[in-house]
Amino acid sequence: MKSKLVKIYQMKKGGQIFINATGINKEGDFYSKSPASDFGRCLCSSATNGEIGKAVKEVLTNCD
């Protein structure tokens, strides 16, 4: 079974929400894909649940 992992975090200063895709290395461990601008999304702190959900769906397509 293949798993996907999305990293979501919020900046303390400014409150921006960052959503980043991950990959799986040879050992089976997750790593954050970079550059984040290609594999992730950044949302403003006032993003709605719908906007966050849509961004997560988009980022999941970039996960291995």
Helices and strands as residue ranges (DSSP letters): E 6-10, E 17-24, E 30-32, H 36-39, E 40-43, H 49-60
